């Protein structure tokens, strides 16, 4: 209606200049030209380029649906490249670079050592500490509010019941939850009495084991369960954050002294020189990292003086979810960089393959594009349509790749966490 009003005004102006009514009408129509094109131009004045975005999307979906083979190959290629890269990066970021998912994680430090000489009779972990050494650092460190120790239960544990199953467990110091500031979701954390000699054996279940083996039973606290045919009282259920910090892998946490019940043949519990514990400390607010490192070096020197010929080199750094010792972290980080570079090239190859597919498809669409241009479509309009189709392919590949990344993340965690553990841990 608005375009017709403009035509009438134009015709009236031409009549005043001396043209007949029919001549003025014909001239006004010629001046306006293609009415349909004029309507689109007028609409774009008000709506801009976004006014036809939905039209481009619908046309792009129809075009892709008509070419299922091309669409499937392009989307699958992008999904594989995106999914695998996202999964690899998520695993490496979580294990090697990200801080522990704990309150005030910047205060948590990982302590590892390299021991040369001395009467070390059993070494079961690279960078780890003995039970006696843990007690020394815990009692003498004044720049730390607390030092926790964690080690694994060697091998699998049989969880008894109607349907026995295998689970991994970890042995921890009684201040484990206090140092991490991650109280259990149900029940209580370990107390000093739980770690006293002859104490009744207790266990804290991981959130995952609680939900799978015990159907998230809220009354699990206080019940007695069988671990390797030994009765343990469930003291609590760890939170999801605690279960996801990778300091322990498996289904339960037990005090250090419970190791003798779970694996009575393991000699490291009776040998103070056996190195098997990983240490995590929480730095005081007023203590700088340099002060913490200096104090721990002094404590290490005092331990060396008590053992002839022993020399200890400590490494102190911010705590990470994985228990990879600092001396091995450099090699692990280098391997991670190489791995990310390799999979990055895979993604680059995937993108190049999709680009080649699009170029080949563009050649076959010359006639279609020529017809659209002849009907009045501008070059920017045609380019925008093609970009919209490419965007749809990218979004589909990204969505499927995200789902693939979740699956690959779970699989890679199952493979990477044990591989990154110190030998014998």
N, C-alpha and C positions, 0 to 999 in steps of 0.2 A: 504493500500500500504506500509506503514511503517513497519507493522508487517510482511508482506510477504518479504520485503527486509531483515529484520533480519533473517527470516527463510532461505533465500537463502544463506546468509553469513554463517549461522551455518552449512548448508548442504555442502558448499564448504570446510569449515574447516574439517568436518568429512571425506570428500573424500580424502583430503590431508593426513589424518591419516590412509588411507587404506580401507575405506568402499566403496562399490559400489555406483553408483548414486542413485539407488532405496533405498538401505539401508540408505544412508545419508539423503534422502528426508523423509523417514519414521521416522528416529530418530529425525530430526529437528522438524517435526510436533508434535511428542510426547513431546519434550522439551518445546515447546510453550504451548501445552495443548489446552484448550477451547479458540478458537479464539475470540468468542463473549465476553467472560469474560475478555480476554486480552485487547480487544478494550475498554471495560468499565473502566478497571484499567488504561489504558493509558490516557483516557479522563479525569479521576479524577486527574491525575497528573497535567494536564494543567488547568482544571477548578475548581478543589477542590470539596468539598461537595455541593457547590452551583450549580454545573452543573446539578444536578438531582432534584433540589428543585421544579422546575416547573412540572417535571414529577410526583413528590410526590403529588403536589397540584391537578393536574388533576386526578390522581388515587384516591386521597382522596375524591374529589367531586363526582366521579362516585360511589365510595363505599357508601357515605352518601345518594346519590340519590336513590340507590337501597334499602335503609332502611329508608323510609320516616317516619315511626312511631317513631323509635328510634331517628332520627334526630330532629323531631318536638318536642318530649318530652324533649330532652336534651337542645335544644336551648330555648324553652319556659321557662324551669326551671331557666336557667341562666339569661334570659332576665328579668324575674320577680324579681329575687334577686338583680340584678345589677340596674335595673331601679328604684325600690322603694328606695333602699339605696342611690342612687345618688340624687334622688329627695328630700328625707328627709335631706340629708347633705347640699344640695344647699340652701334649705329654712332656715335651722338653721344657716348655715354659714352667709347667707345674712342678717338675722334678728338680730342675737345675737352677732356675732363675728367680722364680717367685718366692716371696717370703712365706713362712709358715702361716696358715690361716688361723691365727690366734690373736687375741687382744694384745695391743702394743707389741706387735711382732718385731718392730725395730730394736727392741730390747733383748730379744732372744739371740744367743750366740751359740754356734756349734764349736766344740773343742775337740780336736783330734791331735794325735801325736805320732811321731816316728821315733822308735826306740832302737838304739844301737848298743850292743853289749848288754851286760847285766845278766842275772840268773833268770831269764825268761824261759820257762820250761814248756809253756803251751801258748801258742799264738793262733787264735782262731779268727781274728779280724784285723784288717789293715786300718791303722789309725785309731784303734779302740783302746780301752783301758781295762785294768783288772778291778776286782771288787775293792781291794785295799786302796788302790789309787783313787777310785771314785770317792771313797770315804775321806781321803786326805783333801782332795779339792773341795768337796762339799763342806768340810768343817773349817778350812783355813781361808777360803776366798771371802774377803770382806767387801769387794766391789760388786759382788753378785748377791741378789736376794735369795737365790736358791740354785742348786744344780741337780738336774734329774739324770737318771741313767736308764737306758733301755737296751735290751738285747732280746734276741728271738729264742723261741723254744725250738731246738733242732728237730727238723722233720715235722711230720703231721701229727696232730692230736686227734684221737678218736673221741668224738662227743657221743656219749651213750644215750640211751633212751629207746623208744619204740622203733625209731628209724635211725640207727647209728650213722654218723657221717664224719668226714674228715675236715679238720679246720687247722689253720695256723694260729699260733699265739705269740705273745710277747711278754717278757718279764720286765717289770719296771720298778723303779724305786717308789716308795710310798708318797713322795712329794710330786709325782708325775702330773697329776691334775692341778695341783696348786701352782707349780712353776708355769705350766701352759695357760693357766687361768681359764680352763675349760672344764667346768664341773660336769658330772654325769647328767644325762637327761632324766634318768630315773635313779632313785636310791642315793647312795653316798659314794664318796671317793675313799681311797685307802687311808687308813689311820696308822699311827705309829705302832699300835698294838697288833695290826695285821702283819707287820714286818718283824715282830719280836720272835725269837727262837721258840719253837713249839706252838706257835699261834695256829688257830684253826684256819685251814686254807679257804681263801675267798677269791672271787674272780669278778671282774667287770666285763660284761659282754659288749662287743661292738654293736653299733646300731644295726648294721647289716645282718649279723648273725641273729640278733634279737627278732628282727622282722621276718627272717626266712625260716629259721629252725624253731622259733617259739611263737610265731604268728603275732608278733608285737603284743604279747600278753602283758598287760600293765601290772599283773600280780606276780611277775617273775622274781622280783626282789625278795630275798629271804629264802627262796627255794634252793634245794640241793640238786646239783647236776653232776654227772659223771664225766670226768676228763681223764682219759687213759686209765679207766677203771678206778679212779680216785674220786672221792666225794669232795665237791667244792660248793661253798655257799655263794650264791649270786649276791654281791653287794650292791650292784647297780648296772646301769646300761649307759654306755658312753654316748655322747652327742654325735650328730652327724659330722660336725666340724672335726671332732677328735678322730673319728673313724676315717676321715678323708685327708689327714695330714701326713700320711705315709711314714710316720715314725714307726709304726708297726703295721705289718701286713697280716691280716688274718681276722679271727673272730673273737678274740678275747685278750684281756690283760690280766696278769697275775703278779703278785709281789715277787721280788727277786728270790726270796727263800723258797718259793713254791716250785722252783726248777728241780729241786731234788725229788719232789713227788712225781712230777710229770716225766722226767727222764733221769731216773736214779743212776743210770750207768754213765752219765756225762761227768767227766772228771773236772771240768772247769769250775764247778761249784765248790769243790773242795781245795782248789789250787788258787792261792791269792795272786800268783804271777800270771794266770791265764788272762789274756787280753780278749775281751768279748763284749764289753759295754761301750755304747755310744753315749757321749755326754752332751747335754744341752743346758746352758745357764741363762739366767735372766739378769741383765745388767741393771744396777741401780740408776735412778734418774740423775743423780749427781756425779756418777762415775762415767768418764769418757771411755771409748773403746781402747784408747792407748793405755789408760790406767789399768783397765781389766787385763790387757795383754801383758803389761809389765808385771802385775801381781801374779798371774798364772805362771809366767816364766820363772819367777822366784820360787814358787811352790814346786815346779818341775825340777829346778836345780836342787832344792832340798831333798826331793825323792832320789835324785841321782847320787847325792852324797851318801845316802844310806846303802847304796848298792854299788860295790866296786866295779869300775869299768863301764858303767852305764852312762849313756848320753842321750838326752831327750830333746827333740825339737817339736815345739807346739805350734799348731796352726789354729788361729782364732778368727772366725768370720761369722757373718750373719747366718742364722739358721735357715735352712731350706727344707722343704717337705721330704726330700729323699735323704737317706742316710749315707750317701756317697761321701767318704772322707775327703777333707780338703786336699791332701796330696794327690788324690786321684781325680779331683774335680776338674783340674786343668785338662787332663786327657779326655775326660768325659765331655767337657764343654767343646773341645776341639772336634771330637767325633760328632757332637751334635751339630756344629757348624757345617761340617762336611755333609752330614745327612740332610740338613735343611737345604744346602746348596744343590745337592743331587735332586731332591724332590722339587726344588724350585725350577730346575731345568725341565723336569717332567711337566710341570704346569705350563712353562713357556712353550714346550713342544705341543702340548694340548691346545693352547691358544693359537699357535701357528697353524695347526691342523684345521681348527675351526675356521680360521681366516681363509685358508685355501678352499674350504668347502663353500664359504660365502662368496668368494670370488668366482668359483666355478658356477655356482647357482646364479650369480649376477649376470654372467654371460648368457645363460639360457633365458633370462628375463628381459633381454633387450627389447623385444617386440612389445611386451607389456608396458615397459617404461616409456617407449616411444608413443604408444597410444595414449597414455596418461598425459604426456606433455602436449600432444596434439589437441587434447580436450581442454587444455588450459591450465594444467598443473604446472606450477613454477618449479625451478630446480631445487630451491630450499624445501619446498613441499615434498618432493620426491625423496630427497635425502632424509628428511625427518621421518618419512614412512619407513624407509629402510633401517634407520637407526632404531625406530620403535620395534621392528621385528627382531633386530639383534638384541635389544634390551630384553625382550620376552625370552629369547633363548638363554641369555645370561642369568635372568632371574630363575628360570626353571632349573638350569644347571646349578645355581647357587643353593636353591632350596633342597634339591636332591643331594648335593654335595654336603650340606649341613647335616642331613640325616646320616649320610655315609661317614661323616667326621665323628659323629657320636658313637657309631658302631666301631669304627677303627680306633677311637680313643679308648674304649673299653678293652678292646683286644690288645692294643699296644701297652696299656697299663699292666695287663696281666703278664706281658712278655718283658716289658722294660724294667719294672720295679725289681723283679728277682735278678735281672741281668746287672742292674746298677748296684746291687747289694755288695758289700765287701765280701771277700772270700770267706766262706764258713759262717757268715752271719745268717 
